[in-house]
């Protein structure tokens, strides 16, 4: 028998033996099963609503593009449609390697009143394009936007520059905590009472939408719903704007304090039990495991409080449990390295924040618990330039902030 014949017999016998053991013999397909998956481009979201933007004003949002495939995406092209939208920063090069990310900032500048739409697209040769459907509403410029705050038993209001302050805009409410504005109403959580609202002009009396004897914290209005955090039961609740249809949306959480709803996601902060975290989950898949955007170490003496989403980032207030030194930090909406946006010395803590994305301002509380307790509301440019300025001084302890 020739050497070639012996090799053929040997291969046949080996194949038979391994086949009996349930093994498959790749006779002529070496390496086929080991090919990397093709490139796959995805943005962190599929839709984004810029909300109402005054005509001539600009609001920006950063989107993260990810290649979740096993091959590089070559000849990468990022484009925008819609006359009111423009790409202001494109951090994506000509290719995107596997598991790599890059950022694209898109600005909306409406010139006329009404709805505006656009599409952000990332494409590459031989790869399915990734898109984000963009929406917004141009509105006539108006000076009638206000800063609201919750303090002890009252709710105050002032213009965004701090002028015309009224510390008793809503008087004599039971422990108001967090605030939000939407659908023509000012909403707030009240410890020992529940969820309440009043028309934004302050007319009439407060209306209780949902009762609760538990400690309630964050609140967020995202039409057609209002959401709130139940710190006592470790849950996030949702109801129609008039309070009907209330239901526990997320259960079994940590100590929920800050809360916001944006771009189809629920975002919240958990101040313990250790570790404290910033999380989000899609409204389209509430049963999914929440995505951890930022996590404190188990040994950390700092923890998060009020939270808000804007400009492509998640911002939250935090304080040190030992000396109450306060700060504001932020991460991209899909997570990443935290950035310190504001840092205050002890014993001044920060309990809540409010974003004026259109105006480019970050507002925050500055609470000093030393006797006699005092507080103020300050703001700093969202881009980090310039110095912080106090807009409403000489207040009693401020727990919640909102703009609308």
C-alpha positions in Angstrom: 0.0 0.0 0.0 1.3 3.5 -0.9 2.0 6.2 1.6 -0.9 8.2 0.2 -3.3 5.3 0.6 -2.2 4.7 4.1 -2.9 8.4 5.0 -6.4 8.1 3.5 -7.1 5.0 5.5 -5.8 6.6 8.6 -8.0 9.7 8.2 -11.0 7.5 7.5 -10.4 5.4 10.6 -9.8 8.5 12.8 -13.0 10.2 11.4 -15.0 7.0 12.2 -13.7 6.8 15.7 -14.3 10.5 16.5 -17.7 10.4 14.9 -18.7 7.6 17.3 -17.7 9.9 20.1 -20.0 12.6 18.8 -17.2 14.8 17.4 -17.4 16.5 14.0 -14.4 16.4 11.7 -13.8 19.6 9.7 -12.2 17.9 6.7 -12.2 20.9 4.4 -13.4 23.8 6.4 -10.4 24.9 8.5 -11.0 28.3 10.1 -14.5 28.8 8.8 -16.2 28.7 12.2 -13.5 31.0 13.6 -14.2 34.0 11.4 -14.9 37.2 13.3 -18.4 38.6 13.1 -18.9 41.5 10.7 -18.9 45.1 11.9 -22.1 46.3 13.5 -22.8 50.0 14.1 -25.1 51.1 16.9 -25.9 54.4 18.6 -26.8 54.4 22.3 -30.4 55.5 21.4 -32.6 55.2 18.4 -34.6 58.4 19.1 -33.8 61.7 20.8 -36.2 64.6 21.5 -34.5 68.0 22.1 -37.7 69.3 23.7 -38.8 72.9 23.3 -36.0 75.3 22.1 -36.5 79.0 21.7 -36.0 80.1 18.1 -32.4 81.2 17.4 -31.2 79.3 20.5 -28.9 76.2 20.2 -29.1 73.0 22.2 -26.5 70.3 21.7 -26.5 66.6 22.4 -23.6 64.1 22.2 -24.3 60.6 20.7 -22.0 57.6 21.2 -21.4 55.3 18.2 -20.2 51.8 19.0 -18.9 49.0 16.7 -20.2 45.9 18.5 -19.0 43.5 15.7 -15.8 41.6 15.3 -14.4 43.5 12.3 -13.4 47.1 11.7 -16.0 49.4 10.0 -14.1 50.9 7.2 -14.9 54.0 5.1 -17.0 55.4 8.0 -19.4 58.2 7.2 -21.5 60.2 9.6 -24.2 62.5 8.2 -27.2 64.6 9.4 -30.5 65.5 7.7 -32.9 68.2 8.7 -32.3 71.9 8.2 -32.4 72.8 11.9 -29.8 70.2 12.9 -26.0 70.3 12.4 -23.0 68.2 13.4 -20.8 70.4 15.5 -18.2 67.8 16.6 -17.4 64.5 14.9 -15.0 62.4 16.9 -15.3 59.4 14.5 -12.5 58.9 12.1 -12.4 57.0 8.8 -12.7 53.6 10.5 -14.0 52.2 13.8 -12.3 49.1 15.3 -14.2 46.3 17.0 -15.6 47.3 20.4 -14.5 50.9 19.9 -16.7 53.9 20.4 -16.6 57.5 19.2 -18.7 60.6 19.9 -20.8 62.8 17.6 -22.3 66.1 18.8 -25.5 67.4 17.1 -26.9 70.8 17.6 -30.5 71.9 17.1 -31.0 75.6 16.2 -34.7 76.2 15.2 -35.4 79.4 13.4 -39.2 79.0 13.2 -41.9 77.8 15.6 -43.2 74.3 15.2 -42.0 70.7 15.1 -38.6 69.9 13.5 -37.2 66.5 12.6 -34.0 65.1 11.4 -31.9 61.9 11.2 -28.4 61.2 12.3 -26.8 58.4 10.3 -23.6 56.5 10.6 -22.7 54.2 7.6 -19.8 52.1 6.4 -19.2 49.9 3.3 -21.0 46.6 3.7 -22.5 47.4 7.1 -26.1 48.2 8.1 -26.3 51.9 8.9 -27.0 53.1 12.5 -29.6 55.9 12.8 -31.1 58.2 15.4 -34.4 59.9 14.7 -34.2 63.5 16.0 -37.1 65.7 17.0 -37.6 69.0 18.6 -40.0 72.0 18.8 -39.1 75.6 17.9 -40.8 78.1 20.2 -41.0 81.9 20.2 -38.3 83.4 22.5 -39.8 84.0 26.0 -38.4 85.5 29.2 -41.1 83.7 31.2 -39.0 80.8 32.4 -38.5 80.3 36.1 -36.4 78.6 38.6 -38.3 76.7 41.3 -37.0 75.4 44.6 -38.4 73.4 47.6 -37.5 74.6 51.0 -39.0 73.3 54.3 -42.7 73.9 54.0 -42.7 76.3 51.0 -41.9 76.3 47.3 -40.1 79.4 45.9 -39.7 80.8 42.4 -37.5 83.4 40.7 -36.4 84.3 37.2 -33.5 82.3 35.9 -31.1 85.1 36.7 -32.4 85.1 40.3 -34.4 88.3 39.9 -37.9 88.7 41.3 -37.5 86.0 43.9 -40.6 84.8 45.8 -39.8 82.4 48.6 -43.4 81.6 49.2 -44.7 81.0 45.7 -46.5 78.0 47.1 -47.0 78.3 50.8 -47.5 75.8 53.6 -46.9 72.5 51.9 -45.9 69.4 53.8 -42.2 68.8 53.3 -41.8 69.3 49.6 -38.7 67.4 48.3 -38.2 67.1 44.5 -39.7 69.2 41.8 -40.4 69.1 38.0 -42.4 71.1 35.5 -44.5 69.8 32.7 -47.9 70.0 30.9 -48.6 73.4 32.5 -48.1 72.2 36.0 -45.5 72.2 38.8 -45.2 68.7 40.3 -43.5 67.7 43.5 -43.1 64.9 46.0 -44.0 65.6 49.6 -42.9 63.4 52.5 -45.9 61.9 54.3 -48.3 63.2 51.8 -47.6 61.9 48.3 -47.3 63.5 44.9 -48.8 66.9 44.3 -49.2 69.6 41.6 -50.4 73.1 41.0 -50.6 75.2 37.8 -47.3 76.8 37.0 -48.7 80.3 37.6 -49.4 79.3 41.2 -53.2 79.7 40.9 -55.6 77.6 42.8 -54.7 75.1 45.5 -52.3 72.1 45.5 -53.9 68.9 44.2 -52.8 65.5 45.6 -52.4 63.0 42.8 -51.1 60.0 44.8 -51.0 59.5 48.6 -48.1 57.9 50.4 -46.9 57.8 54.0 -43.4 56.7 52.8 -40.4 59.0 52.1 -40.6 60.1 48.5 -37.7 61.6 46.6 -37.1 62.3 42.9 -39.9 63.2 40.4 -39.9 63.5 36.6 -42.6 64.5 34.1 -42.4 62.9 30.7 -45.7 63.3 29.0 -48.1 61.6 29.3 -46.8 60.3 32.6 -45.4 61.5 35.9 -42.7 59.3 37.6 -41.6 59.4 41.2 -39.1 57.6 43.5 -40.3 55.9 46.6 -37.2 55.8 48.9 -39.0 53.9 51.6 -40.2 51.0 49.5 -37.2 51.1 47.0 -39.4 51.5 44.0 -40.1 53.8 41.1 -43.7 54.6 40.4 -45.6 56.0 37.4 -49.1 57.5 36.8 -51.0 59.5 34.3 -50.5 63.2 34.6 -53.7 63.5 36.6 -52.6 60.8 39.0 -54.8 58.0 37.6 -53.5 54.6 36.8 -50.7 54.7 39.4 -48.4 51.6 39.3 -45.1 50.4 40.6 -42.9 50.5 37.5 -39.6 49.2 39.0 -39.2 47.3 42.2 -36.4 45.7 44.3 -34.1 48.7 43.8 -31.7 50.4 46.2 -32.3 53.7 48.1 -33.7 55.7 45.1 -33.2 59.4 45.3 -32.6 61.2 42.0 -34.9 60.4 39.0 -35.2 61.5 35.4 -36.8 60.2 32.2 -35.3 61.0 28.8 -35.0 59.5 25.3 -36.9 56.4 26.2 -34.9 55.6 29.4 -35.5 55.9 33.1 -32.4 57.2 34.9 -32.0 57.1 38.7 -29.5 57.4 41.5 -29.2 54.9 44.4 -27.5 56.1 47.6 -26.8 52.7 49.1 -27.1 50.1 50.2 -23.4 49.8 49.2 -22.4 50.3 46.5 -24.1 53.5 45.5 -24.8 53.7 41.8 -26.2 55.7 38.8 -28.4 53.4 36.6 -30.8 53.4 33.7 -33.2 51.0 32.0 -35.2 51.3 28.7 -38.9 52.0 29.0 -39.3 49.4 26.2 -37.7 46.6 28.3 -38.4 47.3 32.0 -37.7 43.7 32.9 -34.1 44.0 31.7 -31.2 44.2 34.1 -30.5 48.0 34.6 -27.4 49.3 33.1 -24.9 50.7 35.6 -23.6 54.0 34.3 -21.4 54.7 37.3 -20.7 52.9 40.6 -19.0 54.1 43.8 -16.5 51.8 45.5 -17.8 50.0 48.5 -15.5 52.0 50.7 -16.6 55.4 49.4 -17.9 57.9 51.9 -19.6 59.8 49.1 -23.1 59.2 47.6 -25.4 60.6 44.9 -28.6 62.6 45.4 -30.6 64.6 42.8 -30.1 63.7 39.1 -31.0 65.1 35.7 -30.2 64.3 32.1 -29.3 66.9 29.4 -26.8 67.6 26.6 -25.9 64.0 26.2 -24.8 63.5 29.8 -26.2 62.4 33.2 -25.6 64.9 36.0 -26.0 64.2 39.7 -25.4 65.9 43.0 -23.3 64.2 45.6 -22.1 64.8 49.1 -19.5 63.2 51.5 -21.2 61.5 54.5 -18.3 62.5 56.7 -17.8 66.2 56.1 -20.8 67.0 53.7 -18.4 68.5 51.0 -20.6 68.7 47.9 -20.0 68.3 44.2 -21.8 67.8 40.9 -20.5 65.0 38.6 -21.6 63.7 35.2 -21.1 60.8 32.8 -22.2 60.3 29.2 -25.8 58.9 29.0 -24.5 55.4 28.2 -21.9 55.5 31.0 -18.2 56.2 31.2 -15.7 58.1 33.3 -17.1 60.6 35.7 -16.3 64.3 35.3 -16.4 66.7 38.2 -18.4 69.8 37.1 -18.7 71.6 40.5 -16.8 71.0 43.8 -17.7 72.8 47.0 -15.7 72.8 50.3 -17.1 71.2 53.5 -19.6 71.6 55.1 -21.5 72.8 52.1 -23.4 70.0 50.5 -25.3 69.8 47.2 -28.7 68.1 47.3 -30.2 68.7 43.9 -29.5 70.2 40.5 -31.4 71.7 37.5 -30.2 72.0 33.9 -31.0 74.9 31.6 -29.5 73.3 28.5 -30.8 76.0 26.1 -29.2 78.7 28.2 -26.1 76.7 29.0 -26.4 76.7 32.8 -26.1 74.1 35.5 -28.0 75.2 38.7 -27.3 73.6 42.1 -28.2 73.9 45.8 -25.5 75.0 48.3 -26.7 73.9 51.7 -24.7 74.7 54.9 -26.0 72.7 57.9 -24.0 74.6 60.5 -26.1 76.7 62.9 -27.8 78.8 61.8 -28.5 76.7 58.7 -28.4 78.7 55.5 -28.6 77.9 51.8 -28.4 79.5 48.4 -28.8 78.5 44.8 -25.9 79.0 42.4 -25.2 78.3 38.8 -22.2 77.6 36.5 -21.8 77.4 32.8 -22.4 73.9 31.5 -19.2 74.0 29.4 -17.2 74.6 32.6 -16.1 78.1 31.6 -16.2 81.1 33.9 -16.8 81.3 37.6 -19.9 80.1 39.5 -22.4 82.8 40.6 -25.0 82.9 43.3 -28.4 83.6 41.9 -30.7 83.2 44.9 -29.0 83.9 48.3 -30.1 83.7 51.9 -32.5 80.8 51.8 -33.5 78.1 54.3 -32.3 74.6 53.4 -33.2 73.9 49.8 -34.0 70.3 48.8 -35.3 70.3 45.3 -34.8 72.4 42.1 -36.6 72.6 38.8 -36.7 74.9 35.7 -39.8 75.5 33.5 
